[in-house]
């Protein structure tokens, strides 16, 4: 591993995530302060907490306020998903991370997938679609990417945290499929600094994780990436809690972030 001074600054790439349904107002406020202190790209929260986070992150703050929509499975009627997106936008969200209609995708109903996403992109906020790259077969992933871009999505987000950890190969594949038409956010199971750096090298321009603080601490250590500190271990436990009982995750949306 390179020395700390040779490593890139990850902070402007990190979407700090708090999606654990068992955390409350004070946890949201603390995460807002952490995101501002480290200069993270964004803070990702459930739509329930957008108004609280907006009070702590004034409009125009460099930290983007991100709300998940239809999280974590996307298995709700489109009208409800649209209403959640509208509520998040009205509460002050800057960006929306949206779970698509995977059921419609499984049925081959690409029109329904498109309409579901287009109803949200038309609100005017930047939208990331959570594609669950580690769970879809190659044909389904390719179809979802094309439909999402046609719907106006600006980012392809690798996962929700309720699936296998994101890999550099998945990021590279999403970049290939996007062909410059959308950016890639790596999310789900980002365990340590070495993995985060590999994801960035593969082409991710955002990293969704609840382990942002541990990554910042690792960057400041001369032997960054070697071993696991007590703080990093605590961060991994937090991510697992955010994933939900029995679910693997990075914590952001569970670690999706």
Buried (B, 14 or more C-beta within 10 A) or exposed (E): BEEBEEBEEBBBBBBBBBBBEEBEEEBBBEBBEBBBEBEBBBBBBBBBBBBBBBEBBEEEBEBBBBBBBBBBBBEBEBEEBBBBBBBBBEBBBBBBBBBBBBEBBEEEBBEBBBBBBBBBBEBEBBBBBBBBBBBBEEEBBBBBBBBBBBBBBBBBBBBBBBBBBBBBEBBBBBBEBBEEBBBBBBBBBBBBBEBBBBBBEBBBBBBBBBBBBBBBBBBEBEEBBEEEEEBBEEBBEBBBBBBBEEBBBBBBBBBBB
